[in-house]
Amino acid sequence: MVLAALLLAQGASAATLTNRDAIEHTVWVTSGGGDKNRTLKPNEAWADFCLEGCVIRLSEEKDVSYRLEGADRVSIEDGFIYYERENPGLPAQVSPAETPAPEGQ
């Protein structure tokens, strides 16, 4: 029972990467467990590949890498890696520095 709970906890904290581009991308992953790569077809997702943090790199960007934590949900869009919003139908929140001051102040 304890082992099952540990396995479920690990699976819940693994990163997910989705290719939202119209072309396939090869992704290289470097983590404590070594290096691996995988080619993602358009709209394909790769789940549970980064349990405790890793560094990923796209084939086109040999000099650019991205640091992921175990629970990150990211996607490839226009050849770049982006964090996915939890509620894509909602507008992005404005940061406090961009919040307009109330009128009269």
N, CA and C atoms as an extended XYZ file, in Angstrom:
315
Properties=species:S:1:pos:R:3:atomname:S:1:resname:S:1:resid:I:1 pbc="F F F"
N         0.824       -1.187        0.000 N   MET     1
C         0.000        0.000        0.000 CA  MET     1
C         0.871        1.254        0.000 C   MET     1
N         1.911        1.265        0.831 N   VAL     2
C         2.802        2.419        0.893 CA  VAL     2
C         3.523        2.589       -0.432 C   VAL     2
N         3.974        1.478       -1.034 N   LEU     3
C         4.661        1.537       -2.321 CA  LEU     3
C         3.746        2.124       -3.394 C   LEU     3
N         2.498        1.729       -3.431 N   ALA     4
C         1.550        2.265       -4.407 CA  ALA     4
C         1.373        3.766       -4.224 C   ALA     4
N         1.295        4.225       -2.994 N   ALA     5
C         1.159        5.656       -2.728 CA  ALA     5
C         2.395        6.420       -3.199 C   ALA     5
N         3.570        5.848       -2.983 N   LEU     6
C         4.797        6.500       -3.445 CA  LEU     6
C         4.843        6.574       -4.967 C   LEU     6
N         4.444        5.527       -5.643 N   LEU     7
C         4.434        5.538       -7.101 CA  LEU     7
C         3.443        6.551       -7.640 C   LEU     7
N         2.275        6.645       -7.029 N   LEU     8
C         1.293        7.639       -7.453 CA  LEU     8
C         1.794        9.046       -7.202 C   LEU     8
N         2.472        9.277       -6.099 N   ALA     9
C         3.004       10.603       -5.791 CA  ALA     9
C         4.071       10.993       -6.801 C   ALA     9
N         4.912       10.048       -7.205 N   GLN    10
C         5.929       10.349       -8.201 CA  GLN    10
C         5.285       10.689       -9.539 C   GLN    10
N         4.312        9.916       -9.965 N   GLY    11
C         3.654       10.156      -11.239 CA  GLY    11
C         2.963       11.503      -11.283 C   GLY    11
N         2.449       11.945      -10.154 N   ALA    12
C         1.747       13.214      -10.100 CA  ALA    12
C         2.696       14.390      -10.211 C   ALA    12
N         3.975       14.188       -9.929 N   SER    13
C         4.908       15.305       -9.952 CA  SER    13
C         5.842       15.279      -11.154 C   SER    13
N         5.554       14.485      -12.169 N   ALA    14
C         6.408       14.406      -13.352 CA  ALA    14
C         5.989       15.450      -14.379 C   ALA    14
N         6.960       15.952      -15.124 N   ALA    15
C         6.699       16.977      -16.131 CA  ALA    15
C         5.984       16.385      -17.345 C   ALA    15
N         5.270       17.257      -18.050 N   THR    16
C         4.593       16.895      -19.288 CA  THR    16
C         4.952       17.922      -20.351 C   THR    16
N         5.300       17.443      -21.550 N   LEU    17
C         5.647       18.302      -22.679 CA  LEU    17
C         4.739       17.943      -23.845 C   LEU    17
N         4.085       18.950      -24.446 N   THR    18
C         3.198       18.738      -25.586 CA  THR    18
C         3.718       19.526      -26.778 C   THR    18
N         3.798       18.875      -27.926 N   ASN    19
C         4.217       19.557      -29.156 CA  ASN    19
C         2.989       20.163      -29.821 C   ASN    19
N         2.838       21.465      -29.771 N   ARG    20
C         1.696       22.152      -30.369 CA  ARG    20
C         2.033       22.718      -31.749 C   ARG    20
N         3.232       22.434      -32.249 N   ASP    21
C         3.628       22.881      -33.584 CA  ASP    21
C         3.103       21.925      -34.655 C   ASP    21
N         3.129       22.369      -35.898 N   ALA    22
C         2.686       21.559      -37.032 CA  ALA    22
C         3.792       20.629      -37.536 C   ALA    22
N         4.990       20.733      -36.964 N   ILE    23
C         6.108       19.876      -37.354 CA  ILE    23
C         6.590       19.092      -36.144 C   ILE    23
N         7.312       18.004      -36.386 N   GLU    24
C         7.843       17.234      -35.259 CA  GLU    24
C         9.106       17.899      -34.734 C   GLU    24
N         9.374       17.667      -33.447 N   HIS    25
C        10.558       18.199      -32.772 CA  HIS    25
C        11.227       17.075      -32.001 C   HIS    25
N        12.553       17.039      -32.049 N   THR    26
C        13.302       16.121      -31.204 CA  THR    26
C        13.714       16.869      -29.954 C   THR    26
N        13.470       16.252      -28.802 N   VAL    27
C        13.758       16.861      -27.505 CA  VAL    27
C        14.823       16.026      -26.809 C   VAL    27
N        15.881       16.678      -26.339 N   TRP    28
C        16.922       16.008      -25.557 CA  TRP    28
C        16.704       16.357      -24.100 C   TRP    28
N        16.775       15.365      -23.229 N   VAL    29
C        16.547       15.545      -21.795 CA  VAL    29
C        17.783       15.096      -21.042 C   VAL    29
N        18.267       15.946      -20.137 N   THR    30
C        19.385       15.606      -19.266 CA  THR    30
C        18.890       15.686      -17.830 C   THR    30
N        19.061       14.589      -17.098 N   SER    31
C        18.641       14.552      -15.695 CA  SER    31
C        19.613       13.686      -14.919 C   SER    31
N        19.352       13.523      -13.634 N   GLY    32
C        20.197       12.686      -12.794 CA  GLY    32
C        20.265       11.252      -13.277 C   GLY    32
N        19.251       10.808      -14.003 N   GLY    33
C        19.214        9.449      -14.529 CA  GLY    33
C        19.921        9.294      -15.860 C   GLY    33
N        20.556       10.350      -16.365 N   GLY    34
C        21.257       10.285      -17.639 CA  GLY    34
C        20.542       11.077      -18.717 C   GLY    34
N        20.984       10.885      -19.950 N   ASP    35
C        20.419       11.597      -21.093 CA  ASP    35
C        19.495       10.685      -21.884 C   ASP    35
N        18.449       11.285      -22.462 N   LYS    36
C        17.557       10.551      -23.351 CA  LYS    36
C        16.972       11.551      -24.338 C   LYS    36
N        16.467       11.061      -25.442 N   ASN    37
C        15.789       11.944      -26.375 CA  ASN    37
C        14.555       11.258      -26.938 C   ASN    37
N        13.705       12.090      -27.515 N   ARG    38
C        12.460       11.575      -28.084 CA  ARG    38
C        11.980       12.560      -29.138 C   ARG    38
N        11.470       12.045      -30.236 N   THR    39
C        10.883       12.886      -31.270 CA  THR    39
C         9.380       12.912      -31.069 C   THR    39
N         8.836       14.139      -30.951 N   LEU    40
C         7.398       14.318      -30.750 CA  LEU    40
C         6.753       14.771      -32.048 C   LEU    40
N         5.755       14.051      -32.480 N   LYS    41
C         4.978       14.428      -33.660 CA  LYS    41
C         4.049       15.588      -33.281 C   LYS    41
N         3.486       16.289      -34.260 N   PRO    42
C         2.538       17.365      -33.942 CA  PRO    42
C         1.411       16.870      -33.041 C   PRO    42
N         1.099       17.628      -32.021 N   ASN    43
C         0.049       17.358      -31.029 CA  ASN    43
C         0.321       16.156      -30.135 C   ASN    43
N         1.508       15.604      -30.181 N   GLU    44
C         1.860       14.484      -29.303 CA  GLU    44
C         2.356       15.023      -27.966 C   GLU    44
N         2.012       14.337      -26.883 N   ALA    45
C         2.458       14.714      -25.535 CA  ALA    45
C         3.392       13.655      -24.987 C   ALA    45
N         4.351       14.079      -24.195 N   TRP    46
C         5.288       13.189      -23.501 CA  TRP    46
C         5.098       13.460      -22.019 C   TRP    46
N         4.544       12.513      -21.309 N   ALA    47
C         4.242       12.682      -19.887 CA  ALA    47
C         5.207       11.861      -19.041 C   ALA    47
N         5.384       12.287      -17.815 N   ASP    48
C         6.145       11.537      -16.807 CA  ASP    48
C         7.599       11.288      -17.202 C   ASP    48
N         8.247       12.270      -17.818 N   PHE    49
C         9.630       12.059      -18.234 CA  PHE    49
C        10.639       12.773      -17.349 C   PHE    49
N        10.199       13.648      -16.502 N   CYS    50
C        11.118       14.473      -15.709 CA  CYS    50
C        10.615       14.466      -14.264 C   CYS    50
N        11.035       13.488      -13.493 N   LEU    51
C        10.477       13.293      -12.158 CA  LEU    51
C        11.017       14.272      -11.120 C   LEU    51
N        12.296       14.571      -11.166 N   GLU    52
C        12.896       15.396      -10.112 CA  GLU    52
C        13.591       16.627      -10.657 C   GLU    52
N        13.221       17.063      -11.820 N   GLY    53
C        13.874       18.195      -12.451 CA  GLY    53
C        14.825       17.712      -13.529 C   GLY    53
N        14.927       18.505      -14.591 N   CYS    54
C        15.785       18.130      -15.700 CA  CYS    54
C        16.049       19.362      -16.558 C   CYS    54
N        16.899       19.189      -17.538 N   VAL    55
C        17.168       20.219      -18.527 CA  VAL    55
C        16.770       19.643      -19.873 C   VAL    55
N        15.988       20.396      -20.650 N   ILE    56
C        15.593       19.923      -21.968 CA  ILE    56
C        16.097       20.895      -23.026 C   ILE    56
N        16.239       20.364      -24.238 N   ARG    57
C        16.724       21.156      -25.364 CA  ARG    57
C        16.049       20.657      -26.620 C   ARG    57
N        15.694       21.583      -27.524 N   LEU    58
C        15.090       21.230      -28.807 CA  LEU    58
C        16.176       21.069      -29.855 C   LEU    58
N        15.909       20.266      -30.871 N   SER    59
C        16.906       19.995      -31.903 CA  SER    59
C        17.350       21.261      -32.625 C   SER    59
N        16.447       22.190      -32.864 N   GLU    60
C        16.784       23.410      -33.595 CA  GLU    60
C        17.605       24.383      -32.751 C   GLU    60
N        17.527       24.290      -31.453 N   GLU    61
C        18.177       25.239      -30.548 CA  GLU    61
C        19.280       24.545      -29.764 C   GLU    61
N        20.396       24.305      -30.386 N   LYS    62
C        21.475       23.579      -29.728 CA  LYS    62
C        22.105       24.360      -28.571 C   LYS    62
N        22.002       25.689      -28.603 N   ASP    63
C        22.603       26.513      -27.551 CA  ASP    63
C        21.601       26.978      -26.498 C   ASP    63
N        20.338       26.613      -26.655 N   VAL    64
C        19.296       27.063      -25.724 CA  VAL    64
C        18.743       25.849      -24.989 C   VAL    64
N        18.732       25.928      -23.664 N   SER    65
C        18.168       24.842      -22.872 CA  SER    65
C        17.148       25.417      -21.893 C   SER    65
N        16.297       24.544      -21.402 N   TYR    66
C        15.212       24.929      -20.504 CA  TYR    66
C        15.264       24.050      -19.267 C   TYR    66
N        15.189       24.654      -18.091 N   ARG    67
C        15.208       23.932      -16.814 CA  ARG    67
C        13.771       23.674      -16.387 C   ARG    67
N        13.433       22.399      -16.170 N   LEU    68
C        12.091       22.032      -15.723 CA  LEU    68
C        12.141       21.434      -14.330 C   LEU    68
N        11.097       21.667      -13.577 N   GLU    69
C        10.895       21.003      -12.301 CA  GLU    69
C         9.952       19.836      -12.551 C   GLU    69
N         9.834       18.951      -11.591 N   GLY    70
C         9.070       17.728      -11.786 CA  GLY    70
C         7.620       17.898      -12.183 C   GLY    70
N         6.932       18.933      -11.729 N   ALA    71
C         5.503       19.067      -11.996 CA  ALA    71
C         5.188       20.052      -13.120 C   ALA    71
N         6.193       20.545      -13.838 N   ASP    72
C         5.953       21.535      -14.884 CA  ASP    72
C         5.174       20.943      -16.054 C   ASP    72
N         4.270       21.761      -16.601 N   ARG    73
C         3.529       21.407      -17.812 CA  ARG    73
C         3.913       22.452      -18.846 C   ARG    73
N         4.615       22.006      -19.887 N   VAL    74
C         5.114       22.926      -20.898 CA  VAL    74
C         4.701       22.441      -22.284 C   VAL    74
N         4.812       23.353      -23.258 N   SER    75
C         4.492       22.974      -24.628 CA  SER    75
C         5.479       23.628      -25.580 C   SER    75
N         5.607       23.025      -26.749 N   ILE    76
C         6.410       23.592      -27.821 CA  ILE    76
C         5.456       24.343      -28.723 C   ILE    76
N         5.740       25.632      -28.929 N   GLU    77
C         4.927       26.470      -29.803 CA  GLU    77
C         5.866       27.369      -30.584 C   GLU    77
N         5.773       27.321      -31.899 N   ASP    78
C         6.637       28.115      -32.776 CA  ASP    78
C         8.115       27.870      -32.495 C   ASP    78
N         8.460       26.638      -32.127 N   GLY    79
C         9.852       26.277      -31.910 CA  GLY    79
C        10.426       26.684      -30.575 C   GLY    79
N         9.597       27.145      -29.645 N   PHE    80
C        10.031       27.547      -28.309 CA  PHE    80
C         9.252       26.764      -27.257 C   PHE    80
N         9.800       26.719      -26.048 N   ILE    81
C         9.134       26.063      -24.927 CA  ILE    81
C         8.396       27.121      -24.104 C   ILE    81
N         7.138       26.862      -23.802 N   TYR    82
C         6.319       27.763      -22.996 CA  TYR    82
C         5.649       26.972      -21.880 C   TYR    82
N         5.457       27.617      -20.724 N   TYR    83
C         4.657       27.022      -19.663 CA  TYR    83
C         3.197       27.082      -20.070 C   TYR    83
N         2.462       26.021      -19.782 N   GLU    84
C         1.037       26.004      -20.078 CA  GLU    84
C         0.271       26.604      -18.913 C   GLU    84
N        -0.750       27.389      -19.238 N   ARG    85
C        -1.615       27.936      -18.200 CA  ARG    85
C        -2.593       26.864      -17.769 C   ARG    85
N        -2.970       26.916      -16.504 N   GLU    86
C        -3.906       25.916      -15.978 CA  GLU    86
C        -5.283       26.054      -16.601 C   GLU    86
N        -5.711       27.271      -16.895 N   ASN    87
C        -7.018       27.516      -17.494 CA  ASN    87
C        -6.819       28.302      -18.785 C   ASN    87
N        -6.543       27.631      -19.907 N   PRO    88
C        -6.234       28.352      -21.131 CA  PRO    88
C        -7.358       29.253      -21.626 C   PRO    88
N        -8.596       29.043      -21.197 N   GLY    89
C        -9.695       29.891      -21.623 CA  GLY    89
C        -9.730       31.228      -20.901 C   GLY    89
N        -8.986       31.352      -19.808 N   LEU    90
C        -8.972       32.595      -19.048 CA  LEU    90
C        -7.849       33.497      -19.533 C   LEU    90
N        -8.042       34.816      -19.479 N   PRO    91
C        -6.963       35.717      -19.885 CA  PRO    91
C        -5.804       35.644      -18.897 C   PRO    91
N        -4.599       35.945      -19.371 N   ALA    92
C        -3.428       35.968      -18.493 CA  ALA    92
C        -3.604       37.064      -17.447 C   ALA    92
N        -3.137       36.819      -16.252 N   GLN    93
C        -3.248       37.811      -15.192 CA  GLN    93
C        -2.217       38.914      -15.406 C   GLN    93
N        -2.580       40.117      -15.068 N   VAL    94
C        -1.665       41.253      -15.160 CA  VAL    94
C        -0.811       41.270      -13.908 C   VAL    94
N         0.487       41.479      -14.082 N   SER    95
C         1.363       41.520      -12.917 CA  SER    95
C         1.119       42.819      -12.157 C   SER    95
N         1.442       42.858      -10.846 N   PRO    96
C         1.199       44.066      -10.056 CA  PRO    96
C         1.875       45.305      -10.630 C   PRO    96
N         3.023       45.170      -11.281 N   ALA    97
C         3.724       46.338      -11.833 CA  ALA    97
C         2.950       46.943      -12.988 C   ALA    97
N         2.075       46.173      -13.631 N   GLU    98
C         1.320       46.670      -14.776 CA  GLU    98
C        -0.088       47.097      -14.411 C   GLU    98
N        -0.485       46.930      -13.172 N   THR    99
C        -1.834       47.279      -12.739 CA  THR    99
C        -1.977       48.786      -12.715 C   THR    99
N        -2.950       49.340      -13.438 N   PRO   100
C        -3.104       50.803      -13.455 CA  PRO   100
C        -3.534       51.317      -12.085 C   PRO   100
N        -3.034       52.489      -11.746 N   ALA   101
C        -3.401       53.123      -10.481 CA  ALA   101
C        -4.848       53.598      -10.574 C   ALA   101
N        -5.584       53.543       -9.444 N   PRO   102
C        -6.955       54.053       -9.446 CA  PRO   102
C        -6.976       55.519       -9.840 C   PRO   102
N        -8.043       55.943      -10.496 N   GLU   103
C        -8.150       57.327      -10.921 CA  GLU   103
C        -8.079       58.270       -9.732 C   GLU   103
N        -7.421       59.412       -9.964 N   GLY   104
C        -7.297       60.405       -8.911 CA  GLY   104
C        -6.091       60.186       -8.025 C   GLY   104
N        -5.251       59.204       -8.318 N   GLN   105
C        -4.054       58.970       -7.493 CA  GLN   105
C        -2.807       59.141       -8.307 C   GLN   105
